[in-house]
Every structure is written in structure tokens, then in C-alpha cells.
Amino acid sequence: MPDRLVVNASPLILLAKVNGLDWMSRLGAGPLIVPEAVRSEVEAGPAGHEVVGELHKLSVEFATDVPVPAVVSAWDLGHGESQVLAACLGHAGRKAILDDLLARHCARALQVPMIGTLGVV
């Protein structure tokens, strides 16, 4: 069964530039999960409101931020990356979409399934 995908800001921004946001919905089960911290990061950037507007046209669940476990905080990641990993930890069947190298190392260390933007493409 496909995983529920929890996506970070950089994959959203990059895929929006090539009209590929809907590609993620073909990979996962159910709506994409976008933590509030990620939505805020996307909206703060150039064309951010347009990207979030496009997300509203897809099957997306904008999730409330959750407490970040100490095991993730210890990596000193950005707020969005931390929220993506926190949303995946302890939830079988969730996969992170991350591009940040340190966040990918953290995911690997915590055995959180993940792919990057290239994996989506």
C-alpha cells in the first residue's frame, strides 16, 4: 500500500516551478500532509501564495504543527524539516519528502522512510 506523504517546503517550491505538484498525489495514499510550519515557509517566499493556492486545488491536508521530539531537535534542523520528521515519527505508513541533506541524514538515522524531489519526478 502506498505511504502517506509528508512534504517539506523545498520540494513544494521546486515542483510548483515545473507544474509538478500533482505528481506527489500519484505516489501516496490519501491527501498529502503539509505541516503548518511548511505552509508558512512556502508562503513567505516569492510566489508562495500562488504555490499554496495550487495546493488547495489538490488533495492536501494542512496539519497543525506537533511537538518536535528531542531526538529530532538534537539535529538542529529548520522548523519545516523538524515538523516533517515529527509528523512521520511513530506513524507507520508515512514517508517524508525532503531535499535538505542534514534532514535526510536525520531521517535515515531515525529510520523514517523518505524520498526527495528527484524521487517524485
C-alpha positions as a printed Julia matrix, in Angstrom:
121×3 Matrix{Float64}:
  0.0    0.0     0.0
  1.36   3.49   -0.8
  2.54   5.72    2.02
  1.01   8.98    3.21
  3.47  11.63    2.09
  4.58  14.44    4.41
  6.21  17.14    2.32
  8.71  19.9     3.1
  8.9   23.39    1.57
 11.71  22.99   -0.96
 10.07  20.08   -2.83
  6.81  22.06   -2.96
  8.54  25.15   -4.33
 10.62  23.23   -6.88
  7.74  21.1    -8.12
  5.49  24.15   -8.41
  8.05  25.75  -10.75
  7.67  22.83  -13.2
  3.9   22.39  -12.73
  4.54  19.11  -10.93
  2.74  19.46   -7.61
  0.17  16.87   -8.62
  2.94  14.29   -9.2
  3.17  13.76   -5.43
 -0.5   12.86   -5.17
  0.08   9.97   -7.57
  2.75   8.49   -5.26
  0.94   8.45   -1.96
 -2.2    7.19   -0.32
 -4.67   9.83    0.73
 -4.02  13.54    0.88
 -0.51  14.96    1.05
  0.35  16.17    4.53
  1.77  19.7     4.73
  2.66  20.81    8.27
  1.73  24.38    9.21
  5.41  25.35    9.51
  5.99  24.21    5.94
  2.97  26.13    4.63
  4.27  29.26    6.38
  7.75  28.83    4.88
  6.3   28.44    1.39
  4.01  31.45    1.77
  6.92  33.62    2.94
  8.81  33.09   -0.31
  8.36  34.65   -3.72
  5.24  33.27   -5.39
  4.44  31.5    -2.11
  0.77  32.44   -2.09
  0.41  31.06   -5.61
  2.04  27.75   -4.57
 -0.28  27.4    -1.57
 -3.21  28.28   -3.83
 -2.23  25.44   -6.16
 -2.01  23.08   -3.17
 -5.62  23.91   -2.26
 -6.62  22.51   -5.66
 -5.03  19.15   -4.77
 -5.8   16.63   -2.09
 -3.79  18.2     0.74
 -4.14  18.07    4.5
 -2.66  21.15    6.16
 -1.62  19.7     9.51
 -1.21  21.51   12.8
  2.39  21.55   13.99
  3.21  18.91   16.59
  5.77  18.88   19.41
  9.16  18.0    17.97
 10.76  15.05   19.78
 14.18  15.66   21.34
 15.69  13.07   19.01
 14.78  15.36   16.07
 15.56  18.66   17.83
 19.09  17.44   18.51
 19.79  17.68   14.77
 19.16  21.46   14.78
 17.16  21.39   11.56
 14.89  24.08   10.21
 11.37  24.32   11.6
  9.79  22.83    8.47
 12.16  19.86    8.28
 11.67  19.2    12.01
  7.88  19.24   11.59
  8.01  16.88    8.61
 10.11  14.38   10.58
  7.98  14.78   13.72
  4.86  14.1    11.63
  6.42  10.89   10.32
  7.92   9.51   13.53
  5.7    6.94   15.17
  3.31   6.82   12.23
  3.77   3.7    10.17
  2.9    4.3     6.56
  4.2    7.87    6.36
  7.06   8.93    4.12
  8.91  12.25    4.22
  9.69  14.25    1.09
 12.9   16.11    1.94
 15.76  17.65   -0.02
 17.88  19.13    2.79
 20.94  16.9     3.26
 21.07  17.13    7.06
 17.33  16.4     7.28
 17.85  13.35    5.04
 20.66  12.15    7.31
 18.36  12.59   10.31
 15.57  10.67    8.58
 17.96   7.85    7.76
 19.26   7.74   11.34
 15.69   7.62   12.7
 14.61   5.1    10.05
 11.99   7.45    8.64
 11.19   6.47    5.04
 11.87   9.33    2.64
 12.34  10.46   -0.92
 13.49  13.75   -2.43
 12.18  15.91   -5.21
 14.08  13.85   -7.75
 12.35  10.72   -6.44
  9.0   12.39   -7.06
  9.98  13.31  -10.61
